[in-house]
Amino acid sequence: MTGATGTGGRPGEADGVRGPIPLSGPLFAGRCVAVGWPEAHEYDRITALRNRDGVRNRFLDPRPLDLARNREWLAHGMPRPREAVLAIRLSASGTFVGAIGWSGYDPARAELELGRVMVDARALHSHRQAFPAGYPGVAADAGMALRDFAFGRMGVRRMTSVVIGDNALSRRAVLLGGARPVDSVTVTRADGTEVALLRLEMTRDEWRALAGGGAARGEEP
């Protein structure tokens, strides 16, 4: 994708439409991270991170991704902005430290599913001392920034998330962001293993009720 804008946006004049969602470049920032569409030099890093044993086993389909095919999908096949795999970079240095995204963005229904959270612990190793006291971590920082972007800029009214039960990193990040557990189910993955899935969700009203209110986190008037 080379275009700078797409067809996504906030649904309805009453919600304050301000134009389409960008399809390239930076999208939003957290306390210590900047998040945006991946650059060409980050495609293979995203795939390599996704293919690490400790990461891919936290996905519903744990099979390794083909490097060339996923590079092509990230560059041209991803149906932006309905689907998103975004790069997480440290704000201070621009260092790539992970990925996050969403799926099923539907402007008409004003819903999306947050997910695809991956953090590169190796890349973070030499930067940990630079984080401020009480920092919640890169996954939580990026997740809360995406939450604010979804509710405040994209006009989302309901955001869901599905976490594999033993994925403590993703579960912690989603819960810190204010989502509430809805239910849990057991499913069989593509490799035949069974896993428990925890389903969580958050509504726009619940987001607005968080400390500071929606406007303080970038909600368009």
Phi, psi and chi 1 to 4 in degrees:
 res  aa     phi    psi   chi1   chi2   chi3   chi4
   1 MET       -  131.9  -70.3  -75.8 -176.7      -
   2 THR  -118.6  -12.7   57.1      -      -      -
   3 GLY   -67.9  152.0      -      -      -      -
   4 ALA   -90.2  -17.7      -      -      -      -
   5 THR  -137.4  161.9   59.3      -      -      -
   6 GLY  -135.0 -159.7      -      -      -      -
   7 THR   -99.2   -5.0   57.6      -      -      -
   8 GLY   -72.7  161.7      -      -      -      -
   9 GLY   173.5 -174.9      -      -      -      -
  10 ARG   -82.9  130.9  -59.3 -173.0   61.8 -173.7
  11 PRO   -76.4  122.9   27.8  -33.3      -      -
  12 GLY    89.7  139.5      -      -      -      -
  13 GLU   -59.9  -34.1  -71.0  -67.8  -24.1      -
  14 ALA   -63.2  -21.5      -      -      -      -
  15 ASP   -91.7    1.4  -74.9  -29.5      -      -
  16 GLY    82.5   52.2      -      -      -      -
  17 VAL   -58.6  129.6  174.5      -      -      -
  18 ARG  -124.0   20.0  -65.9  -61.7  179.3   89.0
  19 GLY   111.2  171.7      -      -      -      -
  20 PRO   -72.9  162.9   26.3  -34.3      -      -
  21 ILE   -77.6  129.4  -55.7  -57.6      -      -
  22 PRO   -58.3  144.4  -23.0   33.8      -      -
  23 LEU  -106.5    7.6  -64.5 -171.3      -      -
  24 SER  -155.4  162.8   63.6      -      -      -
  25 GLY    80.6 -169.4      -      -      -      -
  26 PRO   -71.5  151.0   26.4  -34.6      -      -
  27 LEU  -117.9  -46.4  -73.4 -177.3      -      -
  28 PHE  -161.9  169.9   51.1   85.6      -      -
  29 ALA  -136.4  152.1      -      -      -      -
  30 GLY  -108.1 -153.3      -      -      -      -
  31 ARG   -68.3  -44.9  -71.9  177.9   61.7 -171.7
  32 CYS  -128.4    4.4  -62.5      -      -      -
  33 VAL  -126.9  154.1  -61.0      -      -      -
  34 ALA  -121.4  134.7      -      -      -      -
  35 VAL  -123.9  135.2 -178.4      -      -      -
  36 GLY  -162.9  176.2      -      -      -      -
  37 TRP   -60.3  140.1  -63.4  103.2      -      -
  38 PRO   -67.3  146.1   24.8  -33.9      -      -
  39 GLU   -88.1  162.8  -57.5  -68.4  -20.4      -
  40 ALA   -55.9  -38.2      -      -      -      -
  41 HIS   -73.0   -7.1   67.5  -83.8      -      -
  42 GLU  -100.9  -11.1  -64.8  169.3  -38.6      -
  43 TYR   -56.5  -52.4  -65.0  157.9      -      -
  44 ASP   -68.6  -28.7  -71.7   -2.9      -      -
  45 ARG   -68.1  -38.1  -65.0 -165.3   63.8  175.7
  46 ILE   -62.9  -45.8  -69.9  174.0      -      -
  47 THR   -65.6  -43.1  -54.1      -      -      -
  48 ALA   -62.2  -39.7      -      -      -      -
  49 LEU   -65.8  -44.5  177.9   59.4      -      -
  50 ARG   -61.5  -30.2  164.2   61.4  174.1   73.4
  51 ASN   -87.2   -6.6  -76.8  -13.7      -      -
  52 ARG   -63.6  141.6  -69.7 -178.7 -169.0  172.6
  53 ASP   -55.0  -43.9  -71.3  -15.6      -      -
  54 GLY   -70.2  -13.7      -      -      -      -
  55 VAL  -101.1  -51.2  175.8      -      -      -
  56 ARG   -64.0  -27.5   64.8 -176.7  178.2   84.9
  57 ASN   -71.3   -6.7  -72.5  -31.8      -      -
  58 ARG   -96.4    6.0  -62.6  -67.2 -174.2 -107.5
  59 PHE  -106.3  154.4  -79.2   76.4      -      -
  60 LEU   -62.1  -36.8 -166.3   54.4      -      -
  61 ASP  -109.2  101.7 -173.9  -14.0      -      -
  62 PRO   -84.7    3.1   33.5  -35.3      -      -
  63 ARG   -67.4  140.5  -66.0  173.3  -64.5 -176.6
  64 PRO   -60.4  146.4  -21.1   33.2      -      -
  65 LEU   -91.6  145.0  -58.5  177.1      -      -
  66 ASP   -73.1  129.7  179.3   81.0      -      -
  67 LEU   -60.3  -49.2 -165.7   66.6      -      -
  68 ALA   -68.2  -42.7      -      -      -      -
  69 ARG   -66.4  -38.7  -70.1  178.6   61.3 -175.1
  70 ASN   -73.2  -31.4 -155.9   48.8      -      -
  71 ARG   -60.8  -44.0 -175.4 -170.8  -51.8  133.9
  72 GLU   -66.3  -38.7  176.4   64.8   18.2      -
  73 TRP   -66.5  -43.6 -174.4   81.4      -      -
  74 LEU   -63.3  -36.0  -70.9  168.8      -      -
  75 ALA   -80.1  -42.0      -      -      -      -
  76 HIS  -133.1  -20.0  -55.2  -66.7      -      -
  77 GLY   -92.6  -22.6      -      -      -      -
  78 MET   -65.7  121.1 -168.8 -169.9  -29.7      -
  79 PRO   -78.1   74.5   29.7  -34.9      -      -
  80 ARG   -68.6  140.7  -49.6 -179.9 -171.1 -169.1
  81 PRO   -94.9   11.7   37.1  -36.7      -      -
  82 ARG   -61.4  -39.3 -176.6  170.8   62.5   84.4
  83 GLU  -119.4  148.8  -55.1  -74.4  -34.8      -
  84 ALA  -147.5  128.9      -      -      -      -
  85 VAL  -118.5  112.0  175.7      -      -      -
  86 LEU  -111.2  149.7  -52.0  172.5      -      -
  87 ALA   -87.2  136.1      -      -      -      -
  88 ILE  -100.9  125.2  -56.5  173.2      -      -
  89 ARG  -126.9  149.1  -50.5  168.5 -175.1  113.4
  90 LEU   -70.3  132.3  -63.7 -179.3      -      -
  91 SER   -62.1  -38.0  -60.1      -      -      -
  92 ALA   -71.7  -34.8      -      -      -      -
  93 SER  -120.3  -16.0   62.5      -      -      -
  94 GLY    78.6    7.6      -      -      -      -
  95 THR   -66.0  131.1  -57.5      -      -      -
  96 PHE   -71.5  125.5  171.1   86.0      -      -
  97 VAL  -129.9    5.9  -68.7      -      -      -
  98 GLY   160.2 -165.8      -      -      -      -
  99 ALA  -146.8  157.4      -      -      -      -
 100 ILE  -155.8  162.6 -166.4  169.1      -      -
 101 GLY  -174.5 -163.4      -      -      -      -
 102 TRP  -146.2  169.2   63.8   73.2      -      -
 103 SER  -142.5  157.6   59.3      -      -      -
 104 GLY    64.7   31.0      -      -      -      -
 105 TYR   -66.5  119.5  170.3   47.9      -      -
 106 ASP  -123.7  101.5 -175.7  -20.2      -      -
 107 PRO   -60.0  -33.1  -23.6   34.5      -      -
 108 ALA   -67.8  -42.1      -      -      -      -
 109 ARG   -88.8  -12.5  -63.7 -180.0   62.0 -171.6
 110 ALA    59.2   48.9      -      -      -      -
 111 GLU  -135.4  155.2  -64.9 -177.1   -5.4      -
 112 LEU  -157.5  164.0   62.8   72.1      -      -
 113 GLU  -112.9  117.9 -179.3  178.7  -50.2      -
 114 LEU   -77.3  140.9 -179.1  152.7      -      -
 115 GLY   179.0 -155.6      -      -      -      -
 116 ARG    58.7   35.2  -66.7  165.4  167.1  163.3
 117 VAL   -83.3  124.4 -177.3      -      -      -
 118 MET  -142.0  135.6  -55.4 -179.4  -73.1      -
 119 VAL  -124.5  131.5  174.7      -      -      -
 120 ASP   -89.1   95.9 -170.8  -19.4      -      -
 121 ALA   -61.8  -32.8      -      -      -      -
 122 ARG   -66.0  -42.7  -59.8  173.8 -167.0  171.3
 123 ALA   -68.0  -27.8      -      -      -      -
 124 LEU   -81.7  -18.0  -84.7  176.8      -      -
 125 HIS   -51.5  -46.6 -177.8   71.6      -      -
 126 SER   -83.8    0.7   60.8      -      -      -
 127 HIS  -112.7   -6.0  -62.5  -84.9      -      -
 128 ARG   -60.5  -33.7  -68.0 -170.9 -176.7  -81.3
 129 GLN   -69.5  -15.8  -61.1  -56.7  -44.5      -
 130 ALA   -84.1  -12.4      -      -      -      -
 131 PHE   -74.8  144.9  -66.2  130.7      -      -
 132 PRO   -69.6  159.7   26.2  -35.2      -      -
 133 ALA   -59.1  137.2      -      -      -      -
 134 GLY    80.5    7.7      -      -      -      -
 135 TYR   -63.0  131.0 -175.8   62.1      -      -
 136 PRO   -77.3   -9.2   30.3  -37.0      -      -
 137 GLY   110.5  157.4      -      -      -      -
 138 VAL   -62.8  -42.8  164.7      -      -      -
 139 ALA   -62.3  -46.1      -      -      -      -
 140 ALA   -67.7  -40.5      -      -      -      -
 141 ASP   -59.9  -50.3 -169.1    4.3      -      -
 142 ALA   -66.4  -37.7      -      -      -      -
 143 GLY   -65.5  -41.4      -      -      -      -
 144 MET   -69.6  -34.7  -73.6 -173.8  -83.1      -
 145 ALA   -67.2  -39.4      -      -      -      -
 146 LEU   -66.2  -41.7 -168.6  156.0      -      -
 147 ARG   -55.7  -47.5  171.7 -155.9   66.1 -168.8
 148 ASP   -66.2  -36.7  -66.4  -14.7      -      -
 149 PHE   -66.5  -42.0 -178.5   77.9      -      -
 150 ALA   -64.6  -48.0      -      -      -      -
 151 PHE   -77.9  -35.8  -74.3  119.6      -      -
 152 GLY   -88.7  -29.9      -      -      -      -
 153 ARG  -112.1  -37.2  170.3   68.2  176.4   81.9
 154 MET   -89.9  -10.3  -62.5  172.0   72.0      -
 155 GLY    76.1   19.8      -      -      -      -
 156 VAL   -66.0  139.2  167.9      -      -      -
 157 ARG  -107.5  -20.7  -65.0 -168.2 -178.1   95.6
 158 ARG  -144.3  126.9 -172.4  173.8   78.4  102.3
 159 MET  -117.9  128.7 -175.1  174.7   68.5      -
 160 THR  -114.1  166.7   62.6      -      -      -
 161 SER  -154.8  145.4 -172.5      -      -      -
 162 VAL  -125.1  123.3  177.0      -      -      -
 163 VAL  -122.6  131.2  177.8      -      -      -
 164 ILE   -62.7  131.8  -69.9  179.9      -      -
 165 GLY   -47.7  -38.7      -      -      -      -
 166 ASP   -95.0   11.3   64.0   -9.7      -      -
 167 ASN   -85.8   83.6 -171.4  -15.3      -      -
 168 ALA   -62.8  -36.0      -      -      -      -
 169 LEU   -62.1  -52.5  176.3   68.4      -      -
 170 SER   -68.2  -40.3  -68.8      -      -      -
 171 ARG   -61.7  -44.7 -175.1  173.0   65.0 -110.7
 172 ARG   -62.4  -43.6  174.4  179.6  177.6  -87.0
 173 ALA   -62.4  -43.0      -      -      -      -
 174 VAL   -69.3  -41.3  175.4      -      -      -
 175 LEU   -67.5  -39.0  -70.3  172.3      -      -
 176 LEU   -62.9  -29.5  -79.1  175.2      -      -
 177 GLY   -76.0   -6.5      -      -      -      -
 178 GLY   103.6    0.6      -      -      -      -
 179 ALA   -71.4  153.6      -      -      -      -
 180 ARG  -116.7  140.9   53.4 -174.3  164.4   76.2
 181 PRO   -63.7  139.9  -21.5   33.5      -      -
 182 VAL  -108.0  -51.9  176.1      -      -      -
 183 ASP  -164.0  178.1   60.9   21.3      -      -
 184 SER  -137.8  146.5   60.3      -      -      -
 185 VAL  -138.9  159.1  -64.2      -      -      -
 186 THR  -108.3  129.6  -60.9      -      -      -
 187 VAL  -129.6  160.4  -60.3      -      -      -
 188 THR  -101.2  125.1  -58.8      -      -      -
 189 ARG   -81.9  172.8  -61.0 -162.2  -71.0 -173.7
 190 ALA   -60.5  -26.8      -      -      -      -
 191 ASP   -90.4    5.8   62.9   -5.4      -      -
 192 GLY    92.1   -7.2      -      -      -      -
 193 THR   -82.2  150.0   59.5      -      -      -
 194 GLU  -100.2  138.1  -72.9 -168.5  -14.3      -
 195 VAL  -137.0  152.0  -67.0      -      -      -
 196 ALA   -91.4  134.0      -      -      -      -
 197 LEU  -111.8  131.8  -60.3 -178.2      -      -
 198 LEU  -101.9  123.9  175.7   64.7      -      -
 199 ARG  -100.0  131.9  -57.6 -178.0 -171.5  -85.2
 200 LEU  -129.8  159.7  -53.9   99.3      -      -
 201 GLU  -153.6  165.0   72.3  171.8   39.0      -
 202 MET  -149.9  139.0 -173.3  177.3 -163.9      -
 203 THR  -101.8  164.8   66.8      -      -      -
 204 ARG   -64.4  -35.9 -169.0  171.7  179.7 -175.4
 205 ASP   -64.1  -39.0  -73.5  -18.1      -      -
 206 GLU   -66.3  -38.3  -69.9  169.0  -27.6      -
 207 TRP   -63.6  -43.8  170.9   72.5      -      -
 208 ARG   -63.5  -28.3  -79.2  174.9  163.5  163.3
 209 ALA   -78.4  -11.0      -      -      -      -
 210 LEU   -63.6  158.8  -66.4  175.7      -      -
 211 ALA   -53.8  129.9      -      -      -      -
 212 GLY    99.9  -24.3      -      -      -      -
 213 GLY    78.5  161.2      -      -      -      -
 214 GLY   -59.9  -40.2      -      -      -      -
 215 ALA   -62.4  -32.6      -      -      -      -
 216 ALA   -70.1  -16.8      -      -      -      -
 217 ARG  -111.7   21.4  -67.2 -178.3  -56.4  -81.1
 218 GLY    99.7   14.9      -      -      -      -
 219 GLU   -70.0  133.3 -177.9  176.1   12.6      -
 220 GLU   -73.5  136.9  -66.3 -178.5   -6.0      -
 221 PRO   -68.4      -   27.0  -34.0      -      -
